[in-house]
Amino acid sequence: MSDMTLGDVEVARVEEMHGSVGMTPEVFFPGSPKQDWDEHRSVLVPDFLNDETGICEVAVQTWVLRSEGKTVLIDTGVGNHKERPYAPSWGHLELDFLGNLERAGVRPDDVDVVVNTHLHVDHVGWNTRLEGQSWAPTFRNATYLMPKADFEFWNPANNPKIAGGVNQNVFEDSVAPVHAAGQVLLWESSHQIDANLRLQAAPGHTPGSSVVMLASGSERAVFAGDLMHSPFQVMQPDHNSCFCEDAQAARKTRQEILGWAADTNALVLPAHFAGHGALEVERSGGSFGIKRWAPLGRL
């Protein structure tokens, strides 16, 4: 089972890839004590931590929502044929993501809205695809919702630090072509997608990081982007990934969203959780715990 219904919203998970992230916990989550990982090992192995190699595991996936007659994609993965000199395992891929999407009942021209929760390399890749020698929008009929703060931050004209980092070339091949096509809507603070879905700023991981809040009937959910990369951060929310731009803001945002989810019994759907992919959380002492996993098949 790869889909479910939350209120009036149909939700499906479409995988691009999953497996090793190539980093041990102490590299992926700097400063996280080994004893904390050992304490939570039963939760983390095998879906989030390889017991033999000691390497963290992640998924790259898209959440597909059907709401009020429209098809909404949340994040678009890494993409094919992209030049990624500082993320070589993600360069020049030839993956069947669009085939996976079609098997979920979605063709590119069916998509009405694309949400990029932030503009990191692994969240915008299928925004575009190669047509001849040029990058063209993959979803020609869609409005692409991008946080203005990230659009400005990751624009190489504004931020020279992009050169030599994992986001090198990303703006040029996966963001700028969609903007040039007139399909981008830049938003700040919050943006109402429809009666069921609202974008909310959740800064820290990047300046414009955001989450999608779902409220439909009695159901509540949050599509959490990179608020967390591992369930370890549910039990230990003060630990950031090595890719967080503002450590203090990332911790604050994570605590706030997890607190809201625990208090409202909301489902949390991060971008990179393999296994069952989504979970309910609960308060546990001064932190949080996993209440239950979503009824989705494991990746």
C-alpha positions in Angstrom: 0.0 0.0 0.0 1.5 3.3 -1.1 -1.5 5.6 -0.6 -4.1 6.7 2.0 -6.8 9.3 2.5 -6.7 12.1 5.0 -10.1 13.8 5.2 -10.9 14.8 1.6 -7.3 14.6 0.4 -5.8 11.5 -1.3 -2.2 11.0 -0.5 0.3 8.8 -2.4 4.0 8.3 -2.0 6.1 8.1 -5.2 9.7 7.0 -4.8 12.6 8.3 -6.8 15.3 6.2 -4.9 16.2 5.0 -1.4 19.3 3.7 0.2 22.6 4.8 1.7 23.2 8.5 2.2 26.9 7.7 2.4 27.4 9.2 5.9 27.7 7.8 9.4 25.5 9.4 12.1 28.3 11.5 13.5 28.9 13.0 10.0 25.2 13.4 9.0 24.2 14.7 12.4 27.3 16.5 13.8 27.7 16.3 17.6 25.1 13.6 18.1 26.5 11.1 20.7 26.9 7.5 19.8 25.1 6.4 23.0 22.0 8.2 21.8 22.0 6.3 18.5 22.6 3.1 20.4 19.7 3.8 22.7 17.3 4.2 19.7 18.9 1.4 17.6 15.7 -0.8 17.6 13.8 2.1 15.9 16.4 3.0 13.4 17.6 -0.4 12.1 17.2 -1.4 9.3 15.1 1.4 7.6 17.2 4.4 8.8 20.5 2.9 9.8 22.4 0.0 8.2 23.5 -2.3 11.0 26.4 -3.7 9.1 27.9 -0.6 7.6 26.8 2.0 10.2 25.7 4.3 7.4 22.4 6.3 7.5 19.6 5.4 5.1 17.2 7.8 3.4 14.5 7.9 0.8 14.1 10.5 -2.0 10.4 10.7 -2.7 7.5 12.9 -3.8 4.2 13.2 -1.9 1.3 13.3 -4.4 -1.9 15.0 -3.1 -5.2 15.1 -4.8 -7.2 17.9 -3.3 -10.3 19.8 -4.5 -9.9 18.3 -8.0 -6.3 19.3 -8.4 -3.1 17.3 -8.3 -0.3 18.6 -6.1 3.3 17.4 -5.9 5.4 18.1 -2.8 9.1 18.1 -3.7 10.5 16.7 -6.9 13.7 14.8 -6.0 17.0 14.8 -7.7 16.2 14.5 -11.4 17.9 13.0 -14.4 20.9 14.1 -16.5 21.9 16.8 -14.0 25.6 17.9 -13.6 26.4 17.6 -9.9 30.1 17.8 -9.4 29.9 18.0 -5.6 27.2 15.4 -5.3 28.4 12.8 -7.8 26.1 10.0 -6.7 23.2 12.3 -7.8 24.8 13.3 -11.2 23.7 12.1 -14.6 21.0 9.8 -13.3 18.7 7.9 -15.5 15.8 6.9 -13.1 12.3 6.0 -13.9 10.7 8.5 -11.6 8.2 9.7 -14.2 7.3 6.1 -14.8 6.7 5.7 -11.1 4.6 8.8 -11.1 2.5 7.5 -14.0 2.0 4.2 -12.2 0.5 6.3 -9.4 -1.9 7.7 -12.0 -0.2 11.0 -12.6 1.2 12.2 -16.0 3.3 15.3 -16.0 0.6 17.4 -17.8 -1.9 16.3 -15.1 0.0 18.2 -12.3 -1.6 21.5 -11.3 0.7 22.6 -8.4 4.3 21.8 -7.6 5.5 22.6 -4.1 9.2 22.9 -3.5 9.5 23.0 0.3 12.9 24.4 -0.2 15.4 24.7 -3.0 18.0 22.0 -2.1 19.3 19.8 -4.9 17.2 16.8 -3.8 13.9 18.7 -3.7 13.8 20.4 -7.1 15.4 18.0 -9.6 12.3 17.0 -11.5 11.2 20.6 -11.8 12.8 20.3 -15.2 13.9 17.8 -17.7 16.3 17.9 -20.6 14.7 18.7 -24.0 17.4 18.7 -26.6 20.2 20.8 -25.1 17.9 22.9 -22.9 16.1 22.5 -19.5 12.4 22.8 -19.8 9.6 22.6 -17.1 8.6 19.0 -16.6 5.1 19.9 -15.4 4.0 22.3 -18.1 0.6 23.1 -16.7 1.6 23.6 -13.1 2.2 26.5 -10.9 5.5 26.0 -9.0 5.3 27.4 -5.4 8.8 28.4 -4.2 9.7 30.2 -1.0 11.0 33.7 -1.9 13.7 33.5 0.8 15.2 30.4 -0.8 14.8 31.7 -4.3 16.9 34.7 -3.3 19.4 32.8 -1.1 20.2 30.1 -3.7 20.5 32.5 -6.7 24.2 32.4 -7.5 24.0 36.1 -8.3 23.3 36.8 -4.7 25.2 34.0 -3.0 28.7 33.1 -4.2 29.0 30.3 -1.5 27.0 28.0 -3.8 30.0 27.4 -6.0 31.8 24.3 -4.7 28.8 23.0 -2.8 26.1 20.4 -3.3 23.7 23.0 -4.7 26.1 24.1 -7.5 24.2 24.3 -10.8 20.8 23.6 -9.1 19.4 27.1 -9.5 20.5 27.3 -13.2 19.1 23.9 -14.3 16.1 23.3 -11.9 14.8 26.7 -10.8 15.7 29.4 -13.3 14.1 27.7 -16.3 10.8 27.3 -14.6 10.9 31.0 -13.5 11.7 32.0 -17.0 8.7 30.1 -18.3 6.5 32.2 -16.0 5.4 29.3 -13.9 6.8 30.3 -10.5 4.9 31.9 -7.7 7.2 33.2 -4.9 5.6 33.4 -1.5 6.5 34.6 2.0 5.4 33.6 5.5 2.4 31.5 4.4 0.4 30.7 1.3 -3.0 29.0 1.1 -3.0 26.4 -1.6 -6.6 25.5 -1.2 -9.2 24.9 1.5 -7.3 21.8 2.7 -3.6 22.8 2.3 -1.5 25.7 3.5 2.2 26.4 3.1 3.9 27.7 6.2 7.4 29.0 6.6 9.6 26.7 8.7 13.1 28.3 8.5 16.4 26.9 9.7 17.3 24.1 7.4 17.4 26.8 4.7 16.2 30.4 5.0 13.0 29.6 3.1 12.3 26.1 4.3 8.6 25.4 4.6 6.1 22.7 5.5 2.6 22.0 4.1 -0.1 21.9 6.7 -3.2 19.7 5.9 -6.5 20.3 7.7 -9.4 18.4 6.2 -12.4 17.3 8.3 -11.0 15.9 11.5 -7.6 15.0 9.9 -4.4 16.9 10.5 -1.0 16.3 8.9 2.2 18.1 8.1 4.4 17.4 5.1 7.6 18.3 6.9 10.2 18.6 4.1 13.6 18.4 5.7 12.5 19.3 9.2 13.9 15.8 10.0 16.0 13.4 8.0 15.8 10.5 10.5 13.4 9.4 13.3 16.5 10.0 15.6 15.5 13.7 15.4 12.0 12.9 16.8 13.6 11.5 20.0 16.5 13.9 19.9 15.1 17.1 18.2 18.1 19.3 19.1 20.3 17.5 16.6 20.5 19.0 13.2 21.7 17.5 10.0 25.0 18.8 8.5 23.0 20.6 5.8 21.1 23.0 8.1 22.0 26.6 7.4 20.9 28.1 10.7 21.3 25.6 13.5 19.4 27.5 16.2 16.4 28.3 13.9 16.3 24.7 12.7 16.0 23.4 16.3 13.3 25.9 17.2 11.2 25.1 14.1 11.6 21.3 14.7 10.4 21.6 18.3 7.5 23.8 17.3 6.2 21.5 14.5 6.7 18.3 16.5 4.9 19.9 19.4 2.0 20.9 17.2 1.8 17.4 15.7 1.8 15.7 19.1 -0.9 18.1 20.4 -3.2 17.7 17.4 -2.6 14.0 16.7 -1.3 15.0 13.3 0.5 12.7 10.9 4.1 13.8 10.1 5.3 13.1 6.6 9.0 14.0 6.1 10.6 14.1 2.7 13.3 11.5 3.4 11.9 8.8 5.7 12.2 5.3 4.2 10.4 2.5 5.9 6.7 3.3 6.4 7.5 7.0 5.5 5.2 8.8 7.9 4.4 8.7 11.6 2.4 10.1 14.5 4.4 11.5 17.4 3.7 12.0 21.1 5.3 14.0 23.9 7.7 11.9 25.9 9.2 13.7 28.9 10.9 16.8 27.6 11.1 15.4 24.1 9.0 13.3 21.7 8.5 9.7 20.8 7.0 7.7 18.0 3.3 6.9 18.7 2.7 4.8 15.5 3.8 4.5 11.9 1.5 5.3 9.0 -0.2 2.4 7.2 2.1 2.7 4.2 4.1 -0.2 2.8 7.8 -0.1 3.6 10.4 1.1 1.1 
